[in-house]
């Protein structure tokens, strides 16, 4: 369960020219985003492009061709603020806000005065449900509230594409490999990861257009692995990954959706957001990721 710190939030992801002036390949950078002083990072939606040529690996780990990733990215002076804002929005919107405590007026009992006001030598007490007593009410406790915050769609897209481009040094592109799994087998999936240069003990995120059943079952026992589709693509899993593995169709999708030549489809996004909200309302009683 992800928690927000009142002082700072540290996310480990790979250094890139987007965030630093001198990129260091295969090194980690810990970026600390102060949650209380965002004014020093002026938020701007001006964009630039980062064209990266990437080799394509087959299921055996051999290079079969090349592809490119050309995404919209925020300038270095505003990238930190845009990504930080999108990350806070993602984490805060996951909160259900159902935490609730009872005040002294809502706690059952406490209607009778426990002992007389005078002639006992004790402090005067009008109720056994005082916050000072065990079983009493709670002072300034949490009450149900809506934690959700809004963020512009273009800004959210820009933050996600900037985060993906920041990890391009550790990005691996592979051919579609679903047909190679005739049955679920975790050992075969680990062997494929090693052939692609991915350590199974490292945090890795796979992005595929279609997640086949045998592939999902083969990788679900790997605790450090996240399997995403365009429907579940999110900023938190991208930033938290040490290795990014995309299929060729996923790269084409990213170039089409988040690339320089992409066209914003506001109507499609509105429909997707409405569907996600409906699913969230249906799962209110049993959502494992929900936090207070």
VODREN-445731 format. One line per 4 residues: number of its first residue (from 1); their letters; for each residue x, y, z of C-alpha. Coordinates in nm, 4 decimals, decimal comma. Each point is the difference from the previous one (the first is absolute). Layout:
// residues N
NUM) a) X Y Z ~ ...
This chain:
// residues 292
1) xxxx) 0,0000 0,0000 0,0000 ~ 0,1514 0,3261 -0,1062 ~ 0,0064 0,2815 0,2529 ~ 0,0661 0,3698 -0,0382
5) xxxx) 0,2613 0,1659 0,2155 ~ -0,0617 0,3516 0,1250 ~ 0,3633 0,0980 -0,0451 ~ 0,1197 -0,1544 -0,3268
9) xxxx) -0,0618 -0,2830 -0,2430 ~ 0,2961 -0,1919 -0,1426 ~ -0,0431 -0,2013 -0,3171 ~ 0,2902 -0,1960 -0,1484
13) xxxx) 0,0195 -0,0075 -0,3770 ~ 0,2612 0,0257 -0,2670 ~ 0,1931 0,3139 -0,0835 ~ -0,0640 0,1640 -0,3348
17) xxxx) 0,0675 0,3239 -0,1794 ~ -0,3581 0,0919 0,0829 ~ 0,0831 0,0447 0,3669 ~ 0,3767 0,0529 0,0013
21) xxxx) 0,2413 0,1813 -0,2261 ~ 0,2534 -0,2886 0,0022 ~ -0,1717 -0,3373 -0,0483 ~ 0,1648 -0,3043 0,1569
25) xxxx) -0,0976 -0,3290 -0,1560 ~ -0,0981 -0,2853 0,2348 ~ 0,0099 0,2198 0,3087 ~ -0,2850 0,0824 0,2352
29) xxxx) -0,1043 0,3479 0,1004 ~ -0,2065 0,0654 0,3112 ~ -0,2178 0,3016 -0,0669 ~ -0,1560 0,1612 0,3034
33) xxxx) -0,3076 0,2052 -0,0728 ~ -0,0817 0,2391 0,2898 ~ -0,3730 -0,0147 0,0536 ~ -0,0164 0,3376 0,1725
37) xxxx) 0,2084 0,2162 -0,2330 ~ -0,1257 -0,0675 -0,3506 ~ 0,0117 0,3705 -0,0798 ~ 0,3697 -0,0249 -0,0751
41) xxxx) -0,0820 -0,2354 -0,2920 ~ -0,2127 0,2059 -0,2383 ~ -0,2483 -0,2270 -0,1749 ~ -0,0061 0,0425 -0,3772
45) xxxx) -0,1434 -0,2132 -0,2768 ~ 0,2650 0,0938 -0,2541 ~ 0,1339 -0,3180 -0,1567 ~ 0,2917 -0,1387 -0,1941
49) xxxx) 0,0693 -0,3368 -0,1594 ~ 0,2509 -0,2713 0,0885 ~ 0,0717 -0,2317 -0,2943 ~ 0,1574 -0,3294 0,1066
53) xxxx) 0,0967 -0,2916 -0,2247 ~ -0,0451 -0,3363 0,1714 ~ 0,0991 -0,3537 -0,1083 ~ -0,2694 -0,2667 -0,0271
57) xxxx) 0,0691 -0,3388 0,1590 ~ -0,1732 -0,3245 -0,0843 ~ -0,1017 -0,2685 0,2492 ~ 0,3517 -0,1489 -0,0135
61) xxxx) 0,1618 0,3336 0,0877 ~ 0,1424 0,0667 -0,3478 ~ -0,0223 0,3390 -0,1705 ~ -0,2395 -0,0071 -0,2941
65) xxxx) -0,0437 0,3697 -0,0805 ~ -0,0425 0,3507 0,1363 ~ -0,2849 0,2252 0,0968 ~ -0,0305 0,3526 0,1324
69) xxxx) -0,1693 0,1718 0,2906 ~ -0,0868 0,3649 -0,0585 ~ -0,2018 0,1343 0,2936 ~ -0,1032 0,3417 0,1187
73) xxxx) 0,2025 0,0984 0,3059 ~ 0,0001 0,2965 0,2312 ~ 0,3051 0,2316 0,0027 ~ 0,2622 -0,0728 0,2687
77) xxxx) -0,0960 0,3013 0,2117 ~ -0,3654 -0,1110 0,0299 ~ 0,0214 -0,3796 -0,0350 ~ 0,0422 -0,0612 0,3731
81) xxxx) -0,3050 0,2061 0,0895 ~ -0,2245 -0,1556 -0,2650 ~ 0,0943 -0,3571 0,0945 ~ -0,0334 0,0756 0,3717
85) xxxx) -0,3449 0,1504 -0,0445 ~ -0,1214 -0,2979 -0,2033 ~ 0,1409 -0,2464 0,2552 ~ -0,1711 0,1733 0,2915
89) xxxx) -0,3254 0,0064 -0,1981 ~ 0,0253 -0,3730 -0,0728 ~ 0,0673 -0,0983 0,3610 ~ -0,2546 0,2355 0,1522
93) xxxx) -0,2800 -0,1039 -0,2351 ~ 0,0457 -0,3624 0,1125 ~ -0,1121 0,0905 0,3519 ~ -0,3551 -0,0998 0,0787
97) xxxx) -0,0310 0,2443 0,2884 ~ -0,2229 -0,2306 0,2059 ~ 0,1900 0,0329 0,3304 ~ -0,2393 0,1100 0,2729
101) xxxx) 0,0135 0,0421 0,3768 ~ -0,2657 0,0844 0,2591 ~ -0,0037 0,3214 0,1978 ~ -0,1092 0,0078 0,3643
105) xxxx) -0,3507 0,0873 -0,1194 ~ -0,0159 -0,3086 -0,2219 ~ 0,1441 -0,2634 0,2364 ~ -0,2612 -0,2248 0,1553
109) xxxx) -0,0690 0,0604 0,3710 ~ 0,1282 0,2691 0,2309 ~ -0,3362 0,1546 0,0760 ~ 0,0185 -0,0373 0,3789
113) xxxx) 0,2329 0,2082 0,2124 ~ 0,2516 -0,2512 0,1441 ~ 0,0174 0,1569 0,3499 ~ -0,1181 0,3176 0,1739
117) xxxx) 0,1552 0,3300 -0,0896 ~ 0,1146 0,0802 0,3567 ~ 0,1121 -0,1616 0,3268 ~ 0,1930 -0,2852 -0,1614
121) xxxx) 0,3465 0,1559 -0,0176 ~ 0,0264 -0,0982 -0,3644 ~ -0,0050 0,2073 -0,3155 ~ -0,3432 0,0834 -0,1268
125) xxxx) -0,1169 -0,2250 -0,2800 ~ -0,3203 0,0197 -0,1969 ~ 0,0337 -0,3060 -0,2226 ~ 0,1929 -0,3251 -0,0278
129) xxxx) 0,0293 0,0578 -0,3750 ~ 0,2424 0,2888 0,0288 ~ 0,2985 -0,0194 -0,2397 ~ 0,2187 -0,0250 0,3125
133) xxxx) -0,1536 -0,3336 0,0993 ~ 0,0423 -0,3465 -0,1607 ~ -0,2951 -0,0670 -0,2269 ~ -0,0678 0,3679 -0,0405
137) xxxx) -0,0294 0,2060 -0,3156 ~ 0,2832 0,1126 -0,2260 ~ 0,1081 0,3615 -0,0264 ~ 0,0427 0,1267 -0,3578
141) xxxx) -0,0020 -0,3552 -0,1392 ~ -0,0394 -0,0791 -0,3704 ~ -0,3387 0,0180 -0,1645 ~ -0,1058 -0,1182 -0,3469
145) xxxx) 0,1278 0,2407 -0,2628 ~ 0,0830 0,0201 -0,3683 ~ 0,3772 0,0014 -0,0570 ~ -0,0141 0,0183 -0,3794
149) xxxx) 0,1670 0,2873 -0,1785 ~ -0,0191 0,1076 -0,3619 ~ 0,2777 0,0223 -0,2567 ~ -0,0130 0,1137 -0,3609
153) xxxx) -0,0031 -0,2884 -0,2487 ~ 0,2804 0,1453 -0,2123 ~ 0,2138 0,0537 0,3091 ~ -0,0641 -0,3576 0,1168
157) xxxx) 0,0964 -0,1358 -0,3408 ~ 0,3127 0,2139 -0,0073 ~ 0,1070 -0,1264 0,3438 ~ -0,0414 -0,3637 -0,1061
161) xxxx) 0,1894 0,0417 -0,3273 ~ 0,2746 0,1913 0,1824 ~ 0,0372 -0,2820 0,2530 ~ 0,0208 -0,2619 -0,2760
165) xxxx) 0,2600 0,2029 -0,1897 ~ 0,2049 0,0426 0,3183 ~ 0,0567 -0,3768 0,0153 ~ 0,0904 -0,0507 -0,3651
169) xxxx) 0,3565 -0,1067 0,0938 ~ -0,1481 -0,3026 0,1758 ~ -0,2767 -0,0684 -0,2518 ~ -0,0102 -0,3337 -0,1846
173) xxxx) -0,2202 -0,0645 -0,3030 ~ -0,0965 -0,3606 -0,0764 ~ -0,2120 -0,1670 -0,2635 ~ -0,3447 -0,1331 0,0838
177) xxxx) 0,0634 -0,3166 0,2016 ~ -0,3453 -0,1164 0,1065 ~ -0,0056 -0,2855 -0,2499 ~ 0,3172 -0,1470 0,1567
181) xxxx) -0,1922 -0,0913 0,3169 ~ -0,2214 -0,2946 -0,0800 ~ -0,0567 -0,0538 0,3709 ~ 0,0780 0,2000 0,3171
185) xxxx) 0,3573 -0,0535 0,1142 ~ 0,1855 0,2447 0,2241 ~ 0,3377 -0,1606 -0,0692 ~ -0,0316 0,0722 -0,3726
189) xxxx) -0,0932 0,3613 0,0695 ~ 0,3039 0,0493 0,2257 ~ 0,2243 -0,1529 -0,2664 ~ -0,1397 0,2424 -0,2586
193) xxxx) 0,0646 0,2951 0,2315 ~ 0,3610 -0,1070 0,0454 ~ 0,0473 -0,0287 -0,3770 ~ -0,1283 0,3543 -0,0375
197) xxxx) 0,2422 0,1275 0,2638 ~ -0,2568 0,0454 0,2763 ~ 0,0912 -0,1200 0,3484 ~ -0,3076 -0,1707 0,1548
201) xxxx) 0,0932 0,1490 0,3388 ~ -0,0186 0,3559 -0,1371 ~ -0,3216 0,1949 -0,0128 ~ -0,1216 -0,0218 -0,3579
205) xxxx) -0,3097 0,1219 -0,1805 ~ -0,1343 -0,1677 -0,3145 ~ -0,2328 0,1883 -0,2333 ~ -0,2018 -0,2060 -0,2480
209) xxxx) -0,3031 0,0831 -0,2102 ~ -0,1695 -0,3312 0,0819 ~ 0,0826 -0,2015 0,3088 ~ -0,0593 -0,3626 -0,0858
213) xxxx) -0,1078 -0,2410 0,2694 ~ 0,3048 -0,2286 -0,0199 ~ 0,2385 0,2965 0,0116 ~ -0,1797 0,1511 0,2991
217) xxxx) 0,0027 -0,3277 0,1911 ~ 0,3675 -0,0583 -0,0852 ~ 0,1075 0,3339 0,1470 ~ -0,2377 0,0520 0,2903
221) xxxx) 0,2200 -0,1970 0,2441 ~ 0,2925 0,2390 -0,0584 ~ -0,0352 0,2532 0,2784 ~ 0,2174 0,2683 -0,1610
225) xxxx) -0,1932 -0,0067 -0,3293 ~ -0,2850 0,2257 -0,1109 ~ -0,1991 -0,0759 -0,3144 ~ -0,1902 0,2939 -0,1451
229) xxxx) -0,2264 0,0645 -0,2952 ~ -0,0960 0,3404 -0,1442 ~ -0,3057 -0,0189 0,2247 ~ 0,2068 -0,0389 0,3196
233) xxxx) 0,3016 0,2131 -0,1003 ~ 0,0829 0,2327 0,2891 ~ 0,2748 0,2337 0,1107 ~ 0,0802 -0,1718 0,3307
237) xxxx) 0,0981 -0,3347 -0,1555 ~ 0,2069 0,1732 -0,2688 ~ 0,2019 0,2028 0,2510 ~ 0,0417 -0,2915 0,2401
241) xxxx) 0,1441 -0,2369 -0,2622 ~ 0,3706 -0,0663 -0,0451 ~ -0,0601 -0,1600 -0,3412 ~ -0,2671 0,0811 -0,2565
245) xxxx) -0,0927 -0,2687 -0,2542 ~ -0,2348 0,1018 -0,2823 ~ -0,1277 -0,2064 -0,2898 ~ 0,0181 0,1412 -0,3523
249) xxxx) -0,3739 0,0621 -0,0073 ~ 0,0250 0,1816 0,3325 ~ 0,2698 0,2306 -0,1411 ~ -0,2229 0,0773 -0,2987
253) xxxx) -0,2849 0,0755 0,2385 ~ 0,2149 0,2388 0,2054 ~ 0,1187 0,1848 -0,3113 ~ -0,3579 0,0313 -0,1181
257) xxxx) -0,1469 0,1042 0,3360 ~ 0,2834 0,1972 0,1615 ~ 0,2219 0,0782 -0,2992 ~ 0,0785 0,3359 -0,1547
261) xxxx) -0,2500 -0,0564 -0,2816 ~ -0,2746 -0,1326 0,2287 ~ -0,3456 0,1547 -0,0048 ~ -0,1908 0,0519 0,3255
265) xxxx) -0,3233 -0,1999 0,0016 ~ -0,1900 0,1683 0,2804 ~ -0,3222 -0,1901 -0,0728 ~ 0,1737 -0,3381 0,0292
269) xxxx) 0,1677 0,1035 0,3239 ~ -0,3332 0,1164 0,1440 ~ -0,1543 -0,3394 -0,0803 ~ 0,2944 -0,1860 0,1563
273) xxxx) -0,0102 0,2114 0,3154 ~ -0,3745 -0,0577 0,0378 ~ 0,0511 -0,3763 -0,0333 ~ 0,2799 0,0079 0,2598
277) xxxx) -0,2197 0,1958 0,2413 ~ -0,2829 -0,2508 -0,0435 ~ 0,2369 -0,2896 0,0681 ~ 0,1344 0,1800 0,3056
281) xxxx) -0,3520 0,0442 0,1380 ~ -0,0765 -0,3677 -0,0551 ~ 0,3173 -0,1056 0,1877 ~ -0,0456 0,2319 0,2973
285) xxxx) -0,0730 -0,2908 0,2331 ~ 0,3048 -0,2082 -0,0870 ~ 0,2797 0,2036 -0,1533 ~ 0,3345 -0,1337 0,1321
289) xxxx) 0,1974 0,3098 -0,1030 ~ -0,2266 0,2457 0,1766 ~ 0,1521 0,1997 0,2825 ~ -0,1437 0,2150 0,2686
